[in-house]
Amino acid sequence: VKIYSFGPRIAGQATPKVDIAILQSKLNEKYKLWKPIAIADSALFIKAIVNKEGALGTLEIESGRESDFTKKVLEFIRSEVSSWWPANTGRRVMYQATFFVRLDKDDSITFSVL
């Protein structure tokens, strides 16, 4: 499992309150438990709004078809990446977070918070 993030907090951008190494380990273990699983698309873009208080709103599939794999990824994001540092722009504002999830040919998962 490969996880990419933009690292430290960036002005104007909300960032998850999560240790990437822990998240990577959890995602890897969960994916092993999911297999075999029906996959409609190997790449997904999922978006959600991070509100002023740092809570992740409703997840929406922006690109990719719904499948058992998609449902498991949505459940994972809801449970593991639900708390965020709000966007830091001198005032708290809502921020749209985009997740990119791809099942790679080597059976690993790429997970990015854009």
C-alpha positions in Angstrom: 0.0 0.0 0.0 1.4 3.4 -1.0 0.0 6.5 0.6 0.8 10.0 -0.6 -0.1 13.2 1.3 1.1 16.7 1.1 2.7 16.4 4.5 2.6 19.3 7.0 -0.3 21.7 7.2 -0.4 24.1 4.3 -2.0 27.5 4.6 -5.5 27.5 3.0 -5.8 23.8 2.9 -7.5 21.4 5.4 -5.3 18.5 6.5 -6.3 15.2 8.1 -5.5 14.6 11.8 -4.0 11.3 11.1 -0.5 9.7 11.2 0.1 8.6 7.6 2.2 5.6 8.7 -0.6 4.3 10.9 -3.2 5.0 8.2 -1.0 3.1 5.7 -0.8 0.1 8.0 -4.5 0.0 8.6 -5.4 0.3 4.9 -3.0 -2.5 4.0 -4.5 -4.8 6.7 -8.1 -4.0 5.8 -7.4 -4.6 2.1 -6.0 -8.0 2.8 -9.3 -8.9 4.7 -11.4 -7.6 1.8 -10.0 -9.9 -0.8 -11.5 -11.4 -2.9 -13.7 -8.5 -3.6 -15.7 -7.2 -6.6 -14.0 -4.2 -8.3 -15.7 -2.2 -11.0 -13.0 0.5 -11.3 -9.5 0.3 -10.2 -9.2 4.1 -9.7 -11.6 6.3 -7.7 -11.8 10.0 -7.0 -13.9 10.8 -3.9 -14.7 14.3 -2.6 -16.0 15.7 0.6 -16.2 19.1 2.3 -14.2 19.7 5.5 -16.3 22.1 7.6 -15.1 25.0 9.7 -14.8 22.8 12.7 -12.6 20.2 10.9 -15.3 17.5 10.4 -15.4 15.6 7.1 -18.8 15.8 5.4 -20.6 13.4 3.1 -18.4 11.5 0.8 -19.3 11.6 -2.9 -17.8 9.5 -5.7 -16.6 12.0 -8.3 -15.0 9.4 -10.7 -15.4 5.6 -10.6 -18.3 3.2 -10.4 -19.8 1.8 -7.2 -18.7 -1.7 -6.2 -17.9 -3.7 -3.1 -14.4 -2.3 -3.3 -15.8 1.3 -3.5 -18.1 0.7 -0.5 -15.2 -0.6 1.6 -13.0 2.4 0.6 -15.8 4.8 1.6 -16.2 3.0 4.9 -12.4 3.2 5.5 -12.3 7.0 4.8 -15.4 7.7 7.0 -13.9 5.8 9.9 -10.2 6.6 9.6 -10.0 10.0 8.1 -13.0 11.8 9.6 -11.2 14.4 11.8 -9.3 17.3 10.1 -7.4 20.4 10.9 -9.6 23.1 9.3 -8.2 25.2 6.4 -5.9 27.8 7.8 -6.5 31.1 6.0 -6.5 33.5 9.0 -10.2 32.5 9.4 -11.8 29.1 9.3 -13.5 28.2 6.1 -14.9 25.1 4.4 -12.5 23.2 2.2 -13.1 20.5 -0.4 -10.9 17.5 0.1 -10.4 15.0 -2.7 -9.2 11.4 -2.2 -7.6 9.4 -4.9 -7.6 5.6 -4.5 -6.1 3.3 -7.1 -5.7 -0.5 -7.0 -2.3 -1.0 -8.7 -1.3 -3.9 -10.9 1.0 -5.3 -8.2 -2.1 -5.6 -5.9 -1.1 -2.6 -3.8 -3.3 0.5 -3.2 -2.3 4.0 -3.9 -4.1 6.4 -1.6 -3.7 10.2 -1.9 -5.3 13.2 -0.2 -5.3 16.0 -2.8 
